[in-house]
């Protein structure tokens, strides 16, 4: 992917904005009102073969790393580096003095802000991020909300109301290379957070502690701040 330039301030998302990411990351307008989207009305609706092929290819990428630019609902931008390992693991190291980190170890997601001395823990299974990190992205069934196929972009929106309410995740892929370009998470209030990724490397290896969450430190910190 091509490098992208932007002016990034010393900004880390607040806890509410991170939850607006659907628990992690991603922006655009509510997809269901964007012209040209194919809305899939039922679990029996046919998923276009090209879309499933893209999802299968992305699922086959078991590890990747690169850089990201995040656009918050208030249009603030930040960036940093990300690391992903399937199933369920991802880490975002944000630029800036706040030393902001977001880590999923496959079971939980922790939001760390050393500047504010906060550590917030959430179940991965209750966030749309789970759909991005599943071992296989299955587009069958009622989770697919809409699919849009264009010559330069394939957009797939997923949701699971029974798991994380009205939040949605929208993934955008290159239809030729099948590369993930960006994803958007829309929270229950309709606020969007977008993450664009670039300088991506696939098939990378990580240190054993890359996705480790210190549950003891999290518990002690939150006990002290009550």
Secondary structure as UniProt FT lines:
FT   HELIX           15..20
FT   TURN            21..22
FT   HELIX           31..33
FT   TURN            35..36
FT   STRAND          38..39
FT   TURN            43..44
FT   HELIX           49..60
FT   STRAND          63..71
FT   TURN            73..74
FT   STRAND          77..85
FT   TURN            86..88
FT   STRAND          89..94
FT   TURN            97..98
FT   STRAND          100..105
FT   STRAND          108..113
FT   TURN            114..117
FT   STRAND          118..123
FT   HELIX           124..126
FT   HELIX           129..133
FT   TURN            142..143
FT   STRAND          144..149
FT   STRAND          154..159
FT   HELIX           161..164
FT   TURN            165..166
FT   STRAND          168..173
FT   TURN            175..177
FT   STRAND          180..186
FT   TURN            188..189
FT   STRAND          192..202
FT   TURN            208..211
FT   HELIX           215..224
//
